[in-house]
């Protein structure tokens, strides 16, 4: 079964909007796990407008499933990950002011930049992943860098799914085959929701994990967190 990792950035955004600790990010993480989620994801950005760097250590102490930390590999980010040692680190090529992640790494031209960073993380036993667009070229580059997994950026898939799901999934299917060929684990995330998740999961090969935040938290506003998580789990086989 493909694992569901719940991204809590939107929960942190609500918390930050009023100061204090409401909603309590740790309690929400515990509830997500209690309701069936197999992982927790946060993506702290330099302006800390949602998840904060201090959330990494706090969640590391409490998360009992799998903690995935996403972010651009600035020196500060690298040191925080090395210090707290989450289960997985996913490197994303976000510039500091990015609203959200909207493209993946060029793993060929950035090989010399990324390889030493990946080596540091792997030396500490942290599973490594690179956020990439759905193109077999970037999987080949990721293999040369030595990462454990890639996370496919599913934004374009979600955009085209309503009009032509067959075309929308094609590049992701080809990229999943490349990941299998190179022995790299496959994750996916961005704009996956209850409408497009099942088709995506069944349309690619050996999908290990999806990271879903915005859509799941939006659904939770209507149906509650427990039912939302169970609904997403029902789309994964």
N, C-alpha and C positions, 0 to 999 in steps of 0.2 A: 504494500500500500504506500502511495506517495504521502509523505509527511506534510502536515500543515504547521507552518511557523507563522504566528500572528505578529504583525508589525504594530508596535504600540506608539508610534510617533504621533498619531492623531490624538490619542489619549493624553500624551504629554503636552501637546499643543493646548488642549483645554485646561489642563492643570496650570500651565504657565500664564494663561490669559488673565488669571485672577491672583496669581501669587499663591503662596502656601502649598499645600499638598493634597488638593482635592480636584479631580480624583487621584487616589493613591496608586501610583504606577505599579508598585510592588504587589499590592492587593489585586489589581486587575490582572497582572501576570499570573499570580497564583490561581485566580479564578479561571483564566484561560486554560491553564493546565488541568485544573479540576474538571472543566467541561470537555476535555478531550484533545486540546491542542498539543502537538508533539514538540513544539519549540516556540521561543520568543525571539523576536527581532527588534532591534532599535537601530536608528541611523542618526547619530549625533552629528550636527553640522557646526561649523565654526561659530555661527551666531547663536547657537543653542536655542533656537526659536521653538523647538519641540523637545526631542530627547536631548538631555545634557550629558556631558562627559562624566559627571558624577553618578549618573544613572547606571553606568557600566558596572562599577564596583558594587553598587547596591543590589542590582539584579543578579550579579554573579553569585552573591551569597544566598539568594532565595530561589532562583530558578532550578528546578529539579529535572527538567527534560533536556533542552538544548538551548543555549544562548548564542545567538548569531549577532555579531556587531558589524554593521555596514558603514562604509565611509571612505572618503578620500584619504590616501596614505600620507598625510602631513606628518611632520616629526612628532607633534603632540599626539595625534591619533595612534601612531605606531607605538609610542611609549605607553599609552593607556592600554592598548591591546596586549602588549607584552607583559605589563604589570598584572592585569586582571585575568588574562588567559581564558577568554571565552571558548566555547566548544568550536566555534567557527568564526572566521573573519571573512567578510566579503568586500573586496576593494571595488570602489565605484569612482569613475572619472569625473566627479562633480566639481565644477569651479566653486569657490566659496559662496557666491551669491545665488546659486541655482535654486529655483523654486522646488524642483523635484528632479529625480534622475530621468533623463530623457535620451541617453545614448550609452553605448558600451565602450570598452577599451579597444583601441587598435593594438592588439597584443603583439603585432609584428614590429611596428615602429617603437613601441614602448617596452620592448623586451628588456633592454639593459637597465631601464628604470625600475621595472617591476620585479625582476628576478632576485636581486639581493633582498628586497623586502619580504618576498615570499619565503626565501630561505630562512630569514630570521624567525618568522612565525612558525614554520614547520619544525625548526630546531627546538621550539618550546612545546611541540605537540599540538599546536593549534591547526585545525583543518582549514585549508585555504580555498577561496573561491574568487573568481573574477567575473564581474558583471560585463556581459558582452552582447552585441547585437547578434541576431540569428543569421550567422554566416559561417560555414565550415572553415574559412580562412582563419577566423579568430580562435577557433578551437585548436587548430594546428599551432598557432602562436602560443596559446595557453599551455599546450603540451611541452613546448620548448622551454617555457618558463618554469614548469614543474609544479603547477597547481594541482590540487586534489579535485576541484570541481569548477564548473562554470555556471553562472546564473544567466539564463537567457532573458533579455529585456523583452517583455511581452506587450509593451505599449502599442506598437504597430499592429500586432495580432488582434488586440482588443478593439482597435479602431476599425479594422477591416472586417472583423468577424460578423457583424450584423448584415453586411451586404453580400459577402462571399467567403464563408468560413473555409471552404476548400483551398482557395488561393491563400487565405490568411495563414493557414497552418503549414504550407509547403516548405518555406525556408526553415521553420522550426523543426520539422521532421528531418530534413536533410542535415541540419546541424546536430540533432540528437544522434543520428547515425554516425556522424563524425566523432562525437564525444565517446560513443561506445567503441569505435575503432581505435581511438587513442587511449582508451582506458581511463577516461575522465568522467567523474560523476556529474549528473545533470540536475541543476536547480532551475527555477523560473520565478519571475515575479514582475509585477507592475500592471495595474488595471485589470487583473484577473478578478472575476466576480461570479455570482451564482449563475449567470446566463452562459458564460463562455468557458468556465473552468472544466466541466466534464469533457467537452469536445477537445479542449487542449490536452488534458491529461491522457486521453485515449488516442490522440493523434501524434504523439511523440513517443520515442523509445526510452524506456527505463528512467522515467522521471522520478527523482528521489525526494524532492522537496519543493514546495511552493511557499513563497513569502507573500502574505496578503495583509494589508492594513486598511487603506482608505475605504474600500468597498465593504469590507467586513464590519468595520466600526460604524459605517453608515447604516448597514442592515441591522446592526445591534440596536440602533436608536429606535427602530420600529418593532423588532421581534425579541429584543433582549439578547444579552451576550451569549448565554448558554445555547439558545436555539440557533443563533447565527452561526456559532462554531459547529454545532451539529449539522446544520444545513450544508456548510462548506465541506465538512468531512464526508457527507453523503455523496458528494460529487467526485471523491477520490477513491480509486480502487487499487 
